[in-house]
Amino acid sequence: MKAEFTLAYNAAREAKAVANAVSPDNVELPPGLFVRTTRQKKKVYTRIECETRLQTFIASIDDLLACVTIAEKAFTAVKS
């Protein structure tokens, strides 16, 4: 199973904040799970590959989106 996400932001610093927030997910993953997040200018790209269970795949996507949401709320709060 594979999923690819592209998130676009208004500013490169916002994209950098989100990429940095989810990048720790790129290490120490269980066998059969691959998560890679990169940033280019105002966009964040994430690719998830799972060779194990559907539940693991869904949980990984849910975790990623939860971390993205928290990072977005943090920089929105700083702007206010």
Secondary structure, DSSP 8 states (H G I E B T S, - for coil): -EEEEEEE-SSHHHHHHHHHHHGGGGSS--TTEEEEEEEETTEEEEEEEESS-HHHHHHHHHHHHHHHHHHHHHHHHHH-
